[in-house]
Every structure is written in C-alpha cells, then in structure tokens.
C-alpha cells in the first residue's frame, strides 16, 4: 500500500511511519516540523519506500507523483506547551489542514485516517469513557484550541464521509508515552522523567490524585494500524484501560531512575486550567473487533523511555 502520512516527523507519527515501512508499505511523509523533529525520521533517509516532503498542510498541498491508498492525518501540535504558544496554528491544522487532506483523499479515492484524541471527552462526567460519550468540553478555556480543533476534525471527516462517500477511519488516542517524546513539551511522563534524571524536584499539580491511563507508543501504533486496516468507521478508542494516579507515576519514575528527587505539590498553572481529573478509555470496541489491547506494562515502557532519554537525549 502507498500512504501519505501528515505529521510523520512527530512522536507517534514517526513510529507509525516505521511500522508501515517495516510491513512493506510505501510512506510519503509530509511535515512542516513545527513540533515534529527531523531526527525522528533521519534514519529512514535512503529507505527505498520512504519519501519526505517538508510542507505546511494548512497551505495548498503540493502535486504528488502518483496516488495514495490511504491519507493519514497525524499533523497537530498536541502538548500543554503547544496549547499555550501555538493555539492559532493548532486550530488551523485541525480545520484547514484536515480539510486539505480530506480533499486529497477524495480526489485520489483513498481511505482517510484521522488521529483524534481523548481530549474530545474534556473533563469527563462518565468513567471510563466509551465512544458513545459526547464529552464535557470547555470551548473557551486554555485547552480549547486543541479540544475543539479535534472535535471539528472529527465533524468534518464525517461530513466528507456522508457527502462524498469517502471511506474514513477515526481513532481516539489516549495518553501515549515513549521514545522520541520531546523533553520540554510539558506532558507529564516526559516532564517527570527529565526531572528525575536531573535530580530536580518532581512537580505535582495538587496532590497528584488525578488519574491517567498510559499506553506505550509501541502498543499504540499497533492499535492505530488495526483501525486503519479494519472496517470500523469509528471513532474507536485506542488506549490503556489501566489507571494510575499521577503521584504513583512519579514514585515509579523515581524508583526506576534511582533518583534523589523529592515529590512536591505546586498550584495548577494557568495554561493547565481545565485539566481533567481522570481519563481512562473503554476499549471494548477495539478489543472485541480487532483483538487489540496493550501488552507493555507501565514499568517496562518507562524503563525503555528512561534509557532512551539517557542515551539519545543525553539527559543524566
């Protein structure tokens, strides 16, 4: 198969690119590297089935040589730091960028895949969150640029499906961690790993009783390809149904790094206003349909990530 993958220089996008190449597919990555990193895919240069096009998908797309079986939209800044510094870019890529990719998929007759997010559920009043839950989202808070951009992406994707008969797949990604995360993007796992490796205090917002469900990127991309290749239009939750408190995460990272770091509580900063108190997917749909469930335990995934931060990022 031949894929166009927007956002292939990003954390999840680069791992997905590798998976598709390793199974024998051809991948054309398009990325403007606003938050993606060239180093994430530098090792793929020279691969006979890999092409990189540096381009902003919110502008007119370039002319491509040949068609595509699938068009995958993973192009969006997706961290708290980005919400504070790039809100207009996030809104643009979730609207104009997604529509440009939908137009391309429609023109070439390819399947369109949208990487959506658990953020569409907001601060959920239903727990765990099934795909049928409509969410509890603020349209004006600091996180709204991302939450509403992804909700719009889902809406316009389904509009193309209904109006143009476009074959679409929507996956909702839950908290994903692992190798190639940006050390400074403000997400909780990499922030704590960096703090622990440097022996700095590990900061909790409040008492750390908030819960998250963490899935390692190697598991996540297998779930995403199951949705991509499968017959469910979606949305389909792809995440880990095992919950951990943020305090337990901090304790585990300290244990694995053997860090002298202490755990301290700090007030929630303005850019984190609206952080959900709990987030956990109901993965009944993806599990019963495709047999997918995460297999990597948090302790093992964190060990892999910590080693990568030490060797590849030079953080000690």
C-alpha positions, 0 to 999 in steps of 0.5 A: 500500500502507498500512504501519505502520512501528515505529521510523520516527523512527530512522536507517534507519527514517526513510529507509525511511519516505521511500522508501515515501512517495516510491513512493506508499505510505501510512506510519503511523509509530509511535515512542516516540523513545527513540533515534529523533529527531523531526527525522528525520521533521519534514519529512514533517509535512503529507505527505498519506500520512504519519501519526505516532503517538508510542507505546511498542510494548512497551505495548498498541498503540493502535486504528488507523483502518483496516488495514495491508498490511504491519507493519514492525518497525524499533523497537530501540535498536541502538548500543554506547551503547544496549547499555550504558544501555538493555539492559532496554528493548532486550530488551523491544522485541525480545520484547514489542514484536515480539510486539505487532506480530506480533499486529497483523499477524495480526489485520489479515492483513498481511505482517510485516517484521522488521529483524534484524541481523548481530549474530545471527552474534556473533563469527563462526567462518565468513567471510563469513557466509551465512544458513545460519550459526547464529552464535557468540553470547555470551548473557551478555556486554555485547552480549547484550541486543541479540544475543539480543533479535534472535535471539528476534525472529527465533524468534518471527516464525517461530513466528507464521509456522508457527502462524498462517500469517502471511506474514513477511519477515526481513532481516539488516542489516549495518553501515549508515552515513549521514545522520541517524546520531546523533553520540554513539551510539558506532558507529564511522563516526559516532564517527570522523567527529565526531572528525575534524571536531573535530580530536580524536584518532581512537580505535582499539580495538587496532590497528584490524585488525578488519574491517567491511563498510559499506553506505550507508543509501541502498543499504540501504533499497533492499535492505530494500524488495526483501525486503519486496516479494519472496517470500523468507521469509528471513532474507536478508542485506542488506549490503556484501560489501566489507571494510575494516579499521577503521584504513583507515576512519579514514585515509579519514575523515581524508583526506576531512575534511582533518583534523589528527587523529592515529590512536591505539590505546586498550584495548577498553572494557568495554561493547565486550567481545565485539566481533567481529573481522570481519563481512562478509555473503554476499549471494548470496541477495539478489543472485541473487533480487532483483538487489540489491547496493550501488552507493555506494562507501565514499568517496562515502557518507562524503563525503555523511555528512561534509557532512551532519554539517557542515551539519545537525549543525553539527559543524566 
